Amino acid sequence: MKKTASKKRKTTGRKSRAEWQIEEYDKQDKFNFAPPQPFLCLCKLMDITPYEVVLDFMDNLSCGSWKREGRDEIKTILIEYFIKHGYGQQHYTEEEIREIFREMDAVGLLFPENDHTGLIDLYSEWRDKNDIYWFNKWYSKPRRKTVTK
């Protein structure tokens, strides 16, 4: 699934978390694409919206903290899918990509188990700072062709 091309991308006006989070990587970007007809048929048959499937896919692949219970096998399958497609292998070895996913999963595991708002707020603040550090660590690896600051 690819986003449709546009002459000039609109952004929400919100400040991105990092300088590189613009255009295709803007956190608030809205995807506009035409799902394949068989995918739409499958979703309708299964009584789940295409949006829910894509959102679930992204959350599992990102090793997020939301709805983690019982999803380890799904995450493993999606990570294998990602690696089998060769995504990122022009920049990282397969083992480095697996390490990237392990580190993402470790952050998701740290989400507070109880509903204590103060802890969740502290976790969210720490996670946002950690995301920047973590991204810069991996983006600055020597195999990268270009490095942005």
C-alpha positions as CSV (number, residue, x, y, z in Angstrom):
1,M,0.0,0.0,0.0
2,K,1.4,3.3,-1.1
3,K,0.3,6.8,-0.4
4,T,-1.0,8.7,-3.4
5,A,1.3,11.2,-4.9
6,S,0.4,14.8,-4.4
7,K,1.9,18.0,-5.7
8,K,2.4,19.5,-2.3
9,R,1.9,17.6,0.9
10,K,-0.3,19.3,3.5
11,T,0.7,19.0,7.1
12,T,-1.4,19.6,10.2
13,G,0.7,22.6,11.3
14,R,1.8,20.7,14.4
15,K,5.5,20.7,15.2
16,S,7.0,17.4,14.5
17,R,8.8,15.5,17.2
18,A,12.0,15.5,15.1
19,E,13.3,17.5,12.2
20,W,13.0,14.5,9.8
21,Q,9.3,14.0,10.7
22,I,8.0,15.9,7.7
23,E,6.2,15.1,4.5
24,E,6.0,11.3,4.1
25,Y,7.2,10.8,7.7
26,D,4.9,13.4,9.4
27,K,3.4,11.7,12.5
28,Q,0.1,13.5,11.8
29,D,0.0,12.6,8.1
30,K,-3.2,11.1,6.7
31,F,-2.9,8.2,4.3
32,N,-4.9,8.4,1.2
33,F,-4.7,5.2,-1.0
34,A,-7.0,2.9,-2.8
35,P,-6.9,-0.6,-1.1
36,P,-7.0,-3.5,-3.5
37,Q,-10.5,-4.8,-4.1
38,P,-9.8,-8.3,-2.8
39,F,-8.5,-6.7,0.5
40,L,-11.8,-4.7,0.8
41,C,-13.8,-7.9,0.1
42,L,-11.8,-9.8,2.7
43,C,-12.3,-7.1,5.3
44,K,-16.1,-6.9,4.6
45,L,-16.4,-10.7,4.8
46,M,-14.5,-10.7,8.2
47,D,-16.5,-7.7,9.4
48,I,-13.4,-5.6,10.2
49,T,-12.7,-2.3,8.6
50,P,-9.6,-1.8,6.4
51,Y,-8.6,1.0,8.8
52,E,-8.6,-1.4,11.8
53,V,-6.5,-4.0,9.9
54,V,-3.9,-1.4,8.9
55,L,-3.8,0.2,12.4
56,D,-3.4,-3.2,14.0
57,F,-0.6,-4.1,11.6
58,M,1.2,-0.9,12.4
59,D,0.8,-1.3,16.1
60,N,2.1,-4.8,16.1
61,L,5.0,-4.1,13.8
62,S,6.0,-1.1,15.9
63,C,6.0,-3.3,19.1
64,G,3.9,-0.7,20.7
65,S,2.6,-0.8,24.3
66,W,-1.1,-0.8,23.3
67,K,-2.9,-4.1,23.3
68,R,0.3,-6.2,23.9
69,E,-1.4,-9.2,25.6
70,G,-1.1,-12.4,23.5
71,R,0.5,-10.7,20.5
72,D,4.1,-12.0,20.7
73,E,3.5,-14.6,18.0
74,I,1.9,-12.0,15.7
75,K,4.8,-9.6,16.2
76,T,7.3,-12.4,15.4
77,I,5.5,-13.2,12.1
78,L,5.3,-9.5,11.1
79,I,9.0,-9.0,11.9
80,E,9.8,-12.0,9.7
81,Y,7.5,-10.5,7.0
82,F,9.4,-7.2,7.2
83,I,12.8,-8.9,7.0
84,K,11.8,-11.3,4.2
85,H,10.7,-8.2,2.1
86,G,14.3,-6.9,2.5
87,Y,13.2,-3.6,4.1
88,G,16.1,-1.6,5.4
89,Q,18.7,-4.2,4.3
90,Q,20.5,-1.7,2.2
91,H,21.4,0.1,5.5
92,Y,21.5,-2.7,8.1
93,T,22.3,-6.4,8.5
94,E,19.5,-8.8,9.3
95,E,20.8,-9.1,12.8
96,E,20.8,-5.3,13.3
97,I,17.2,-5.1,12.1
98,R,16.3,-7.8,14.6
99,E,18.1,-5.8,17.3
100,I,16.1,-2.7,16.3
101,F,12.9,-4.7,16.8
102,R,14.1,-6.1,20.1
103,E,14.8,-2.5,21.4
104,M,11.4,-1.3,20.2
105,D,9.8,-4.2,22.0
106,A,11.7,-3.5,25.2
107,V,10.3,0.1,25.3
108,G,6.8,-1.2,24.8
109,L,7.2,-3.7,27.6
110,L,8.0,-0.8,30.0
111,F,4.5,0.6,29.8
112,P,3.1,0.8,33.3
113,E,0.8,-2.1,34.0
114,N,-1.6,-0.3,36.3
115,D,-3.7,2.7,35.2
116,H,-1.8,5.2,37.3
117,T,-2.0,8.4,35.2
118,G,1.2,9.9,36.8
119,L,3.2,6.8,35.8
120,I,1.8,6.8,32.3
121,D,2.6,10.4,31.8
122,L,6.2,9.9,33.1
123,Y,6.5,6.9,30.8
124,S,5.2,8.8,27.8
125,E,7.6,11.7,28.4
126,W,10.6,9.3,28.8
127,R,9.5,7.3,25.7
128,D,9.4,10.4,23.6
129,K,12.9,11.4,24.6
130,N,14.1,7.8,24.2
131,D,12.7,7.6,20.7
132,I,14.9,10.5,19.6
133,Y,18.0,9.0,21.2
134,W,17.2,5.6,19.8
135,F,16.5,6.9,16.3
136,N,19.7,8.9,16.2
137,K,21.7,6.0,17.4
138,W,20.5,3.7,14.6
139,Y,20.3,6.4,11.9
140,S,24.0,7.4,12.6
141,K,25.3,3.8,12.0
142,P,28.1,3.8,9.5
143,R,26.2,1.8,6.9
144,R,23.7,4.6,6.4
145,K,24.2,6.4,3.1
146,T,23.2,9.8,4.5
147,V,22.9,11.1,8.0
148,T,20.7,14.0,9.0
149,K,21.0,15.9,12.2
